Amino acid sequence: MNQWHEKSVTHWDQFAADWHANSDHMWEKGSRRTILPFLQRQVSEADGPVLDAGCGDGYASCKLASLGYAVEGIDIAGEMIRLANDRATKDGLSIRFQTGDISQLPFGDDTFAGMLAINVVEFTSSPLKTIRELRRVLLPGGTLVLGILGPTAGPRAHSYRRLYDEETIQNTMMPWEAKKLATENGFILLDEEPVYKEGVTPDIAGRLSVELREAVSFLTLFAFRKSGS
């Protein structure tokens, strides 16, 4: 493993217990509550299998499986995968979870009809390589639901040590950059939806410029269709 990979595994293994303690709230009432409804508008359970790329403790994977989706999950942290397997077992769900780097996915070309990648691409060492890898394993016409942190989101503090020339586990890619990167590398934008920071209403945000709306968003959700073959 390279230094970035080792640092990422260590960080997310150590963070797994705290993440797990808060995941139910995040997905049901917090910053992630609109993500699965957004995905459901883009991908149905009849379309084919869905990959949860950067699945964490498996909350979204298990929720989708309970709704009838065929799901697989992958995450770089072994402790996250252990928690994901525990969750699936507790819920009586049959989901394949495995450890792996989403910039080097252990799947064949054109495998998945849908894909969920939330707050994960911006944590990879090469977003370009990752976007291309996500596209590779999507079926032609398949849909990628991508979530990218806003510029003032708290987790961006992880990248601070780059100022000391250290290799950090998060780059500084902005949502608008992610959209541009995807559309320049084989994806067609279908939809996008901001998730505003607490205290910001759509009415307030609607009066702001695109740049300022991004600044007051905790994250931005994008739906992309894989173009070509």
Salt bridges, closest charged atoms under 4 A:
ASP24 OD1 - ARG87 NH2 3.39
GLU28 OE2 - LYS63 NZ 3.33
ASP57 OD2 - HIS20 ND1 2.70
ASP57 OD2 - ARG87 NH2 2.86
GLU72 OE1 - ARG96 NH1 3.58
GLU79 OE2 - ARG82 NH2 2.64
ASP86 OD2 - ARG82 NH1 2.93
ASP101 OD2 - HIS5 ND1 3.80
ASP109 OD1 - ARG136 NH1 2.76
ASP110 OD1 - LYS226 NZ 2.84
GLU133 OE2 - ARG136 NH2 2.82
GLU166 OE2 - ARG161 NH2 2.76
GLU184 OE2 - LYS180 NZ 3.06
GLU192 OE2 - LYS179 NZ 2.83
GLU193 OE1 - ARG41 NH2 2.81
ASP203 OD2 - ARG207 NH1 2.91
